[in-house]
């Protein structure tokens, strides 16, 4: 199947599929015209890649672990060890972000004009448009 069909069947963008191939997470053959041709297993492979991305694994870590995940014959305790290490890495990130939020709350308290929880940011898409005070309900 061509890249567009794979994208449609998996919900991944064509750009993402090209990235997966570039990172050696997904293989394709080439037609005489140079177009990528994917086999039927690519649908499951893309689903697995997206699942691992959702779980916080980097493409580098995935490239390292995918052979262990997809082939039970080469699955070793190393896989469980690496997955636990990745889990700890994510927990460490969460802890650092918690400290960052606490520091920002302190800055808001010192310079934000009082109760930071009383400010509302209106958003258009992802960008803040303006900051306004919420008025208490009467």
DSSP file (Angstrom, degrees, kcal/mol; ACC not computed):
  #  RESIDUE AA STRUCTURE BP1 BP2  ACC     N-H-->O    O-->H-N    N-H-->O    O-->H-N    TCO  KAPPA ALPHA  PHI   PSI    X-CA   Y-CA   Z-CA
    1    1 A X              0   0    0      0, 0.0    37,-3.4     0, 0.0     2,-0.1   0.000 360.0 360.0 360.0 152.4    0.0    0.0    0.0
    2    2 A X     >  -     0   0    0     35,-0.2     4,-2.2     1,-0.1     3,-0.3  -0.354 360.0-101.3 -83.1 167.7    1.1    3.6   -0.6
    3    3 A X  H  > S+     0   0    0     33,-0.5     4,-2.5     1,-0.2     5,-0.2   0.842 119.3  55.6 -61.0 -37.5    1.9    6.0    2.2
    4    4 A X  H  > S+     0   0    0      2,-0.2     4,-2.3     1,-0.2    -1,-0.2   0.891 108.8  47.2 -63.7 -40.1   -1.5    7.9    1.8
    5    5 A X  H  > S+     0   0    0     -3,-0.3     4,-2.5     2,-0.2    -2,-0.2   0.909 111.4  51.0 -68.1 -41.4   -3.4    4.7    2.3
    6    6 A X  H  X S+     0   0    0     -4,-2.2     4,-1.7     1,-0.2     6,-0.4   0.917 110.8  49.6 -61.0 -42.1   -1.3    3.7    5.3
    7    7 A X  H  X S+     0   0    0     -4,-2.5     4,-2.4     1,-0.2     5,-0.4   0.929 111.7  47.9 -61.8 -45.4   -2.0    7.2    6.8
    8    8 A X  H  < S+     0   0    0     -4,-2.3    -2,-0.2     1,-0.2    -1,-0.2   0.884 113.6  47.4 -64.1 -38.4   -5.7    6.9    6.2
    9    9 A X  H  < S+     0   0    0     -4,-2.5    -1,-0.2     1,-0.2    -2,-0.2   0.768 122.5  33.0 -75.3 -25.4   -5.9    3.4    7.7
   10   10 A X  H  < S-     0   0    0     -4,-1.7    -2,-0.2     2,-0.2    -1,-0.2   0.654  97.8-124.5-106.3 -18.1   -3.9    4.3   10.8
   11   11 A X     <  +     0   0    0     -4,-2.4     2,-0.2     1,-0.4    -3,-0.1   0.439  69.5 128.8  83.6  -0.8   -4.8    7.9   11.5
   12   12 A X        -     0   0    0     -5,-0.4    -1,-0.4    -6,-0.4    -2,-0.2  -0.594  63.4-110.7 -83.6 149.6   -1.1    8.9   11.4
   13   13 A X     >  -     0   0    0     -2,-0.2     4,-2.2     1,-0.1     5,-0.2  -0.407  20.7-117.5 -75.6 157.6   -0.1   11.8    9.1
   14   14 A X  H  > S+     0   0    0      1,-0.2     4,-2.3     2,-0.2     5,-0.2   0.898 118.5  54.8 -58.7 -40.8    2.0   11.2    6.0
   15   15 A X  H  > S+     0   0    0      1,-0.2     4,-2.1     2,-0.2    -1,-0.2   0.907 106.9  49.9 -60.5 -42.8    4.7   13.3    7.6
   16   16 A X  H  > S+     0   0    0      2,-0.2     4,-2.8     1,-0.2    -1,-0.2   0.912 109.1  51.5 -62.4 -42.9    4.7   11.1   10.7
   17   17 A X  H  X S+     0   0    0     -4,-2.2     4,-2.2     1,-0.2    -1,-0.2   0.908 109.1  50.2 -63.0 -41.4    5.0    7.9    8.7
   18   18 A X  H  X S+     0   0    0     -4,-2.3     4,-2.5     1,-0.2    -1,-0.2   0.910 111.0  50.4 -60.7 -40.9    8.0    9.4    6.8
   19   19 A X  H  X S+     0   0    0     -4,-2.1     4,-2.2     2,-0.2    -2,-0.2   0.923 107.9  52.1 -62.7 -45.0    9.5   10.3   10.2
   20   20 A X  H  <>S+     0   0    0     -4,-2.8     5,-3.0     1,-0.2     6,-1.0   0.901 111.8  47.2 -58.5 -41.3    8.9    6.7   11.5
   21   21 A X  H ><5S+     0   0    0     -4,-2.2     3,-1.6     4,-0.2    -1,-0.2   0.920 110.2  51.5 -66.9 -43.1   10.7    5.4    8.4
   22   22 A X  H 3<5S+     0   0    0     -4,-2.5    -1,-0.2     1,-0.3    -2,-0.2   0.844 109.3  51.1 -62.3 -33.6   13.6    7.8    8.8
   23   23 A X  T 3<5S-     0   0    0     -4,-2.2    -1,-0.3    -5,-0.2    -2,-0.2   0.341 117.0-115.3 -85.7   6.8   14.0    6.8   12.4
   24   24 A X  T < 5S+     0   0    0     -3,-1.6    -3,-0.2     2,-0.2    -2,-0.1   0.799  85.9 117.6  62.4  31.4   14.1    3.1   11.3
   25   25 A X  S   <S+     0   0    0     -5,-3.0     2,-0.4     1,-0.3    -4,-0.2   0.634  77.1  31.4 -93.8 -18.9   10.9    2.3   13.2
   26   26 A X  S    S-     0   0    0     -6,-1.0     2,-0.3    -9,-0.1    -1,-0.3  -1.000  74.0-146.7-143.7 135.5    9.0    1.4   10.0
   27   27 A X        +     0   0    0     -2,-0.4     2,-0.3    -3,-0.1    12,-0.3  -0.776  17.2 173.2-107.8 152.2   10.2   -0.2    6.8
   28   28 A X        -     0   0    0     -2,-0.3     2,-0.2    10,-0.1    10,-0.2  -0.985  22.8-135.5-147.5 153.8    9.1    0.2    3.3
   29   29 A X  E     -A   37   0A   0      8,-2.5     8,-3.0    -2,-0.3     2,-0.4  -0.606  27.3-120.6 -99.0 171.4   10.2   -0.9   -0.1
   30   30 A X  E     -A   36   0A   0      6,-0.2     6,-0.2    -2,-0.2     2,-0.1  -0.920  13.8-134.2-117.3 141.1   10.3    1.5   -3.1
   31   31 A X    >   -     0   0    0      4,-2.7     3,-2.0    -2,-0.4     6,-0.0  -0.283  40.6 -94.6 -77.4 173.6    8.5    1.2   -6.4
   32   32 A X  T 3  S+     0   0    0      1,-0.3    -1,-0.1     2,-0.1    -2,-0.0   0.814 130.2  53.2 -59.7 -28.7   10.3    1.8   -9.7
   33   33 A X  T 3  S-     0   0    0      2,-0.1    -1,-0.3     1,-0.0    -3,-0.0   0.424 123.5-106.1 -86.7   1.4    9.1    5.4   -9.5
   34   34 A X  S <  S+     0   0    0     -3,-2.0     2,-0.2     1,-0.3    -2,-0.1   0.481  71.1 143.7  90.5   2.8   10.6    5.8   -6.0
   35   35 A X        -     0   0    0      1,-0.1    -4,-2.7    -5,-0.1    -1,-0.3  -0.506  55.4-108.9 -77.6 145.8    7.3    5.7   -4.1
   36   36 A X  E     -A   30   0A   0     -6,-0.2   -33,-0.5    -2,-0.2     2,-0.5  -0.518  30.5-163.7 -72.0 136.9    7.1    4.0   -0.7
   37   37 A X  E     -A   29   0A   0     -8,-3.0    -8,-2.5    -2,-0.2     2,-0.3  -0.990   5.4-165.2-124.4 123.1    5.3    0.7   -0.6
   38   38 A X        -     0   0    0    -37,-3.4   -10,-0.1    -2,-0.5     2,-0.1  -0.819  13.5-131.1-108.5 145.7    4.2   -0.7    2.8
   39   39 A X    >   -     0   0    0     -2,-0.3     3,-1.5   -12,-0.3     4,-0.3  -0.347  35.6 -95.6 -86.2 175.4    3.1   -4.2    3.5
   40   40 A X  T >> S+     0   0    0      1,-0.3     3,-1.4     2,-0.2     4,-0.6   0.816 120.5  64.6 -62.2 -32.9    0.0   -5.1    5.5
   41   41 A X  H 3> S+     0   0    0      1,-0.3     4,-2.2     2,-0.2    -1,-0.3   0.702  84.0  77.4 -65.1 -17.8    1.9   -5.4    8.8
   42   42 A X  H <> S+     0   0    0     -3,-1.5     4,-2.7     1,-0.2    -1,-0.3   0.814  85.6  61.3 -63.0 -29.1    2.8   -1.7    8.6
   43   43 A X  H <> S+     0   0    0     -3,-1.4     4,-1.9    -4,-0.3    -1,-0.2   0.948 109.3  40.3 -61.9 -48.4   -0.7   -0.9    9.8
   44   44 A X  H  X S+     0   0    0     -4,-0.6     4,-2.3     2,-0.2    -2,-0.2   0.869 113.9  54.9 -67.3 -36.1   -0.1   -2.8   13.1
   45   45 A X  H  X S+     0   0    0     -4,-2.2     4,-2.7     2,-0.2    -2,-0.2   0.921 108.2  47.8 -64.9 -43.8    3.4   -1.4   13.3
   46   46 A X  H  X S+     0   0    0     -4,-2.7     4,-2.6     2,-0.2     5,-0.2   0.904 110.6  52.4 -63.6 -40.6    2.2    2.2   13.1
   47   47 A X  H  X S+     0   0    0     -4,-1.9     4,-2.0    -5,-0.2    -1,-0.2   0.910 111.3  47.2 -60.6 -41.4   -0.4    1.5   15.7
   48   48 A X  H  X S+     0   0    0     -4,-2.3     4,-2.5     2,-0.2    -2,-0.2   0.917 110.9  51.1 -66.2 -43.8    2.3    0.1   18.0
   49   49 A X  H  X S+     0   0    0     -4,-2.7     4,-2.4     1,-0.2    -2,-0.2   0.928 111.3  47.9 -59.0 -45.6    4.6    3.1   17.4
   50   50 A X  H  X S+     0   0    0     -4,-2.6     4,-2.5     1,-0.2    -1,-0.2   0.876 110.4  52.4 -65.1 -36.8    1.8    5.5   18.2
   51   51 A X  H  X S+     0   0    0     -4,-2.0     4,-1.4    -5,-0.2    -1,-0.2   0.919 111.1  46.8 -63.9 -43.0    1.0    3.5   21.4
   52   52 A X  H  <>S+     0   0    0     -4,-2.5     5,-2.3     2,-0.2    -2,-0.2   0.868 111.1  51.6 -68.6 -36.3    4.6    3.7   22.5
   53   53 A X  H ><5S+     0   0    0     -4,-2.4     3,-1.9     1,-0.2    -2,-0.2   0.928 108.3  51.7 -62.9 -44.1    4.8    7.5   21.7
   54   54 A X  H 3<5S+     0   0    0     -4,-2.5    -1,-0.2     1,-0.3    -2,-0.2   0.813 104.8  57.5 -60.9 -29.6    1.6    7.9   23.8
   55   55 A X  T 3<5S-     0   0    0     -4,-1.4    -1,-0.3    -5,-0.2    -2,-0.2   0.448 124.3-105.4 -81.6  -0.3    3.4    6.1   26.6
   56   56 A X  T < 5 +     0   0    0     -3,-1.9     2,-0.2     1,-0.3    -3,-0.2   0.515  69.1 146.5  94.1   5.1    6.2    8.6   26.4
   57   57 A X      < -     0   0    0     -5,-2.3    -1,-0.3     1,-0.1     2,-0.1  -0.531  44.1-128.9 -76.8 142.0    8.9    6.6   24.7
   58   58 A X     >  -     0   0    0     -2,-0.2     4,-2.5     1,-0.1     5,-0.2  -0.429  23.0-111.3 -81.0 163.2   11.3    8.5   22.4
   59   59 A X  H  > S+     0   0    0      1,-0.2     4,-2.5     2,-0.2     5,-0.2   0.858 119.7  54.9 -64.5 -33.7   11.9    7.4   18.9
   60   60 A X  H  > S+     0   0    0      2,-0.2     4,-1.5     1,-0.2    -1,-0.2   0.930 109.9  45.5 -63.8 -44.9   15.5    6.5   19.9
   61   61 A X  H  > S+     0   0    0      1,-0.2     4,-2.2     2,-0.2    -2,-0.2   0.899 112.0  52.7 -65.4 -40.0   14.2    4.3   22.7
   62   62 A X  H  X S+     0   0    0     -4,-2.5     4,-3.2     1,-0.2    -2,-0.2   0.922 105.4  53.5 -60.9 -44.2   11.6    2.7   20.4
   63   63 A X  H  < S+     0   0    0     -4,-2.5     4,-0.4     1,-0.2    -1,-0.2   0.871 112.5  46.3 -59.2 -35.4   14.3    1.8   17.9
   64   64 A X  H  < S+     0   0    0     -4,-1.5     4,-0.3    -5,-0.2    -1,-0.2   0.883 122.4  33.6 -71.4 -39.6   16.2    0.1   20.6
   65   65 A X  H >X S+     0   0    0     -4,-2.2     4,-2.0     1,-0.2     3,-0.7   0.687  92.0  86.2 -96.9 -20.3   13.2   -1.8   22.1
   66   66 A X  H 3X S+     0   0    0     -4,-3.2     4,-2.9     1,-0.3     5,-0.3   0.864  87.4  55.1 -55.2 -40.4   11.0   -2.6   19.1
   67   67 A X  H 3> S+     0   0    0     -4,-0.4     4,-1.4     1,-0.2     7,-0.3   0.911 111.2  46.1 -59.5 -37.8   12.8   -5.8   18.2
   68   68 A X  H <4 S+     0   0    0     -3,-0.7    -1,-0.2    -4,-0.3    -2,-0.2   0.843 115.8  46.5 -70.0 -33.3   12.2   -7.1   21.8
   69   69 A X  H  < S+     0   0    0     -4,-2.0    -2,-0.2     1,-0.2    -1,-0.2   0.892 117.4  40.3 -76.1 -40.7    8.6   -6.0   21.7
   70   70 A X  H  < S+     0   0    0     -4,-2.9     2,-0.5    -5,-0.2    -2,-0.2   0.657 114.1  52.1 -88.3 -15.9    7.7   -7.4   18.3
   71   71 A X    ><  -     0   0    0     -4,-1.4     3,-1.7    -5,-0.3     4,-0.4  -0.904  60.1-167.1-126.6 104.4    9.6  -10.7   18.5
   72   72 A X  G >  S+     0   0    0     -2,-0.5     3,-0.8     1,-0.3    -1,-0.1   0.751  86.2  68.7 -60.7 -23.8    8.9  -12.8   21.6
   73   73 A X  G 3  S+     0   0    0      1,-0.2    -1,-0.3     3,-0.0    -5,-0.1   0.774 107.5  36.7 -67.7 -25.4   11.9  -15.0   20.8
   74   74 A X  G <  S+     0   0    0     -3,-1.7     2,-0.4    -7,-0.3    -1,-0.2   0.292  87.0 122.7-108.2   8.6   14.3  -12.1   21.6
   75   75 A X    <   +     0   0    0     -3,-0.8     2,-0.2    -4,-0.4    -6,-0.1  -0.584  37.4 167.9 -73.7 125.4   12.3  -10.7   24.5
   76   76 A X    >>  -     0   0    0     -2,-0.4     3,-1.4     1,-0.0     4,-0.7  -0.763  54.7 -91.7-129.6 173.3   14.5  -10.6   27.6
   77   77 A X  H 3> S+     0   0    0      1,-0.3     4,-2.3    -2,-0.2     5,-0.2   0.723 116.8  76.8 -59.5 -19.3   14.3   -9.1   31.1
   78   78 A X  H 3> S+     0   0    0      1,-0.2     4,-2.9     2,-0.2    -1,-0.3   0.880  88.1  57.1 -58.3 -38.5   16.2   -6.2   29.5
   79   79 A X  H <> S+     0   0    0     -3,-1.4     4,-2.5     2,-0.2    -1,-0.2   0.949 108.4  44.6 -59.3 -50.2   12.9   -5.0   27.9
   80   80 A X  H  X S+     0   0    0     -4,-0.7     4,-2.3     1,-0.2    -1,-0.2   0.907 113.4  52.0 -61.5 -41.6   11.1   -4.8   31.3
   81   81 A X  H  X S+     0   0    0     -4,-2.3     4,-2.1     1,-0.2    -2,-0.2   0.935 111.3  45.8 -59.7 -47.9   14.1   -3.1   32.8
   82   82 A X  H  X S+     0   0    0     -4,-2.9     4,-2.4     1,-0.2    -2,-0.2   0.889 111.4  51.9 -65.8 -38.8   14.2   -0.4   30.1
   83   83 A X  H  X S+     0   0    0     -4,-2.5     4,-2.1    -5,-0.2    -1,-0.2   0.901 110.4  48.7 -64.8 -39.1   10.5    0.2   30.3
   84   84 A X  H  X S+     0   0    0     -4,-2.3     4,-2.3     2,-0.2    -2,-0.2   0.878 109.7  52.6 -66.6 -37.2   10.8    0.7   34.0
   85   85 A X  H  X S+     0   0    0     -4,-2.1     4,-2.3     2,-0.2    -2,-0.2   0.908 109.4  49.1 -63.3 -41.2   13.7    3.1   33.5
   86   86 A X  H  X S+     0   0    0     -4,-2.4     4,-2.1     2,-0.2    -2,-0.2   0.899 109.1  52.9 -65.0 -39.8   11.5    5.1   31.0
   87   87 A X  H  X S+     0   0    0     -4,-2.1     4,-2.4     1,-0.2    -2,-0.2   0.923 110.0  47.9 -59.9 -44.3    8.7    5.1   33.5
   88   88 A X  H  X S+     0   0    0     -4,-2.3     4,-2.6     1,-0.2    -1,-0.2   0.886 107.9  55.4 -65.1 -38.3   11.1    6.5   36.2
   89   89 A X  H  X S+     0   0    0     -4,-2.3     4,-1.9     1,-0.2    -1,-0.2   0.914 109.9  46.4 -58.8 -42.5   12.3    9.1   33.7
   90   90 A X  H  X S+     0   0    0     -4,-2.1     4,-2.4     2,-0.2    -2,-0.2   0.904 110.8  51.6 -68.6 -41.7    8.7   10.3   33.1
   91   91 A X  H  X S+     0   0    0     -4,-2.4     4,-2.2     1,-0.2    -2,-0.2   0.893 108.9  51.8 -61.6 -38.8    8.0   10.4   36.9
   92   92 A X  H  X S+     0   0    0     -4,-2.6     4,-2.4     2,-0.2    -1,-0.2   0.896 108.6  51.1 -63.0 -40.3   11.2   12.5   37.4
   93   93 A X  H  X S+     0   0    0     -4,-1.9     4,-2.7     2,-0.2    -2,-0.2   0.918 108.6  51.3 -61.9 -43.1    9.9   14.9   34.7
   94   94 A X  H  X S+     0   0    0     -4,-2.4     4,-2.3     1,-0.2    -2,-0.2   0.915 109.5  50.3 -60.7 -43.1    6.6   15.2   36.5
   95   95 A X  H  X S+     0   0    0     -4,-2.2     4,-1.9     2,-0.2    -1,-0.2   0.925 111.1  48.2 -61.7 -45.1    8.4   16.0   39.7
   96   96 A X  H  X S+     0   0    0     -4,-2.4     4,-2.1     1,-0.2    -2,-0.2   0.903 111.1  50.9 -62.5 -40.9   10.5   18.7   38.0
   97   97 A X  H  X S+     0   0    0     -4,-2.7     4,-2.6     1,-0.2    -1,-0.2   0.878 106.2  55.7 -65.1 -36.6    7.4   20.2   36.4
   98   98 A X  H  X S+     0   0    0     -4,-2.3     4,-2.2     1,-0.2    -1,-0.2   0.912 108.7  47.3 -60.4 -42.4    5.7   20.2   39.8
   99   99 A X  H  X S+     0   0    0     -4,-1.9     4,-2.3     2,-0.2    -2,-0.2   0.880 110.9  52.4 -65.8 -37.0    8.6   22.3   41.2
  100  100 A X  H  X S+     0   0    0     -4,-2.1     4,-2.4     2,-0.2    -2,-0.2   0.913 109.1  48.9 -65.0 -42.3    8.4   24.6   38.2
  101  101 A X  H  X S+     0   0    0     -4,-2.6     4,-2.7     2,-0.2    -2,-0.2   0.911 110.4  51.1 -62.8 -42.6    4.6   25.1   38.7
  102  102 A X  H  X S+     0   0    0     -4,-2.2     4,-1.8     2,-0.2    -2,-0.2   0.902 110.6  48.9 -62.5 -40.5    5.3   25.9   42.4
  103  103 A X  H  X S+     0   0    0     -4,-2.3     4,-2.0     2,-0.2    -2,-0.2   0.904 112.1  48.4 -65.3 -40.9    7.9   28.5   41.5
  104  104 A X  H  X S+     0   0    0     -4,-2.4     4,-2.9     2,-0.2    -2,-0.2   0.895 108.0  54.7 -66.7 -39.3    5.6   30.1   38.9
  105  105 A X  H  X S+     0   0    0     -4,-2.7     4,-2.6     1,-0.2    -1,-0.2   0.893 107.9  50.6 -58.6 -39.5    2.8   30.2   41.5
  106  106 A X  H  X S+     0   0    0     -4,-1.8     4,-2.3     2,-0.2    -1,-0.2   0.907 110.3  48.9 -65.7 -41.0    5.2   32.1   43.8
  107  107 A X  H  X>S+     0   0    0     -4,-2.0     4,-3.1     2,-0.2     5,-0.5   0.921 111.7  49.4 -63.8 -43.2    6.0   34.5   41.0
  108  108 A X  H  X5S+     0   0    0     -4,-2.9     4,-2.5     1,-0.2     6,-0.5   0.926 111.5  49.6 -61.0 -43.9    2.3   35.0   40.3
  109  109 A X  H  <5S+     0   0    0     -4,-2.6     5,-0.4    -5,-0.2    -1,-0.2   0.884 117.4  40.5 -62.0 -38.8    1.7   35.6   44.0
  110  110 A X  H  <5S+     0   0    0     -4,-2.3    -2,-0.2    -5,-0.1    -1,-0.2   0.870 137.1  10.4 -78.0 -38.1    4.6   38.1   44.2
  111  111 A X  H  <5S+     0   0    0     -4,-3.1    -3,-0.2    -5,-0.2    -2,-0.2   0.499 105.6  82.9-123.6  -6.8    4.0   40.0   41.0
  112  112 A X  S  <<S-     0   0    0     -4,-2.5    -3,-0.1    -5,-0.5    -4,-0.1   0.334 105.2 -99.1 -88.9   9.2    0.7   38.9   39.5
  113  113 A X  S    S-     0   0    0     -4,-0.1     2,-0.5    -5,-0.1    -4,-0.1   0.852  70.2 -63.4  82.6  33.4   -1.5   41.2   41.6
  114  114 A X  S    S+     0   0    0     -6,-0.5     2,-0.8    -5,-0.4    -2,-0.2  -0.812 114.5  42.9 103.6-128.7   -2.6   38.9   44.3
  115  115 A X    >   -     0   0    0     -2,-0.5     3,-1.7     1,-0.2     4,-0.1  -0.450  55.2-171.0 -70.0 101.3   -4.8   35.8   43.8
  116  116 A X  G >  S+     0   0    0     -2,-0.8     3,-1.3     1,-0.3    -1,-0.2   0.771  83.8  64.8 -62.5 -26.0   -3.4   34.1   40.7
  117  117 A X  G 3  S+     0   0    0      1,-0.3    -1,-0.3    -3,-0.0    -2,-0.1   0.595  91.9  64.5 -73.2  -9.5   -6.4   31.8   40.7
  118  118 A X  G <  S+     0   0    0     -3,-1.7    16,-1.9     2,-0.0     2,-0.4   0.346  83.4  94.6 -95.3   5.8   -8.6   34.7   40.0
  119  119 A X  E <   -B  133   0B   0     -3,-1.3     2,-0.5    14,-0.2    14,-0.2  -0.800  58.0-159.7 -99.9 140.1   -7.1   35.4   36.6
  120  120 A X  E     -B  132   0B   0     12,-2.1    12,-1.8    -2,-0.4     2,-0.6  -0.970   4.4-153.3-120.0 132.5   -8.6   34.0   33.4
  121  121 A X  E     -B  131   0B   0     -2,-0.5     2,-0.4    10,-0.2    10,-0.2  -0.910  11.1-147.3-103.8 122.2   -6.7   33.6   30.2
  122  122 A X  E     -B  130   0B   0      8,-1.8     7,-2.9    -2,-0.6     8,-0.7  -0.727  20.1-157.6 -85.7 137.2   -8.9   33.7   27.1
  123  123 A X  E     -B  128   0B   0     -2,-0.4     2,-0.5     5,-0.2     5,-0.2  -0.908  23.5-168.4-121.5 144.7   -7.5   31.5   24.4
  124  124 A X  E >  S-B  127   0B   0      3,-1.8     3,-1.3    -2,-0.4     2,-0.5  -0.953  81.2 -39.3-124.1 108.4   -7.9   31.3   20.7
  125  125 A X  T 3  S-     0   0    0     -2,-0.5    -2,-0.0     1,-0.2     0, 0.0  -0.649 121.0 -34.6  70.6-124.1   -6.3   28.1   19.6
  126  126 A X  T 3  S+     0   0    0     -2,-0.5     2,-0.4    -3,-0.1    -1,-0.2   0.513 117.7  91.8-107.1  -8.6   -3.2   27.6   21.8
  127  127 A X  E <  S-B  124   0B   0     -3,-1.3    -3,-1.8     1,-0.0     2,-0.1  -0.741  78.5-119.0 -96.2 132.8   -2.1   31.2   22.1
  128  128 A X  E     -B  123   0B   0     -2,-0.4    -5,-0.2    -5,-0.2     3,-0.1  -0.451  24.4-169.8 -64.1 136.9   -3.3   33.4   24.9
  129  129 A X  E     -     0   0B   0     -7,-2.9     2,-0.3     1,-0.4    -1,-0.2   0.874  60.0 -23.3 -95.9 -50.2   -5.3   36.4   23.6
  130  130 A X  E     -B  122   0B   0     -8,-0.7    -8,-1.8     2,-0.0     2,-0.5  -0.989  53.8-122.5-159.6 160.0   -5.7   38.6   26.7
  131  131 A X  E     +B  121   0B   0     -2,-0.3     2,-0.3   -10,-0.2   -10,-0.2  -0.913  35.6 169.4-107.7 131.3   -5.7   38.4   30.4
  132  132 A X  E     -B  120   0B   0    -12,-1.8   -12,-2.1    -2,-0.5     2,-0.3  -0.968  35.2-105.9-139.9 155.7   -8.7   39.7   32.3
  133  133 A X  E     -B  119   0B   0     -2,-0.3     2,-0.3   -14,-0.2   -14,-0.2  -0.622  31.4-127.3 -79.8 136.3  -10.0   39.6   35.8
  134  134 A X        -     0   0    0    -16,-1.9     2,-0.5    -2,-0.3    -1,-0.0  -0.651  21.4-135.0 -77.2 139.7  -12.9   37.2   36.6
  135  135 A X        -     0   0    0     -2,-0.3     3,-0.1     1,-0.0    -1,-0.0  -0.836  23.9-111.8 -96.6 134.0  -15.7   39.0   38.3
  136  136 A X        -     0   0    0     -2,-0.5     2,-0.2     1,-0.1    -1,-0.0  -0.335  34.4-108.4 -63.9 142.7  -17.2   37.2   41.2
  137  137 A X              0   0    0      1,-0.1    -1,-0.1    -2,-0.0    -3,-0.0  -0.473 360.0 360.0 -69.4 139.8  -20.7   35.8   40.7
  138  138 A X              0   0    0     -2,-0.2    -1,-0.1    -3,-0.1    -2,-0.1   0.410 360.0 360.0-107.7 360.0  -23.3   37.8   42.7
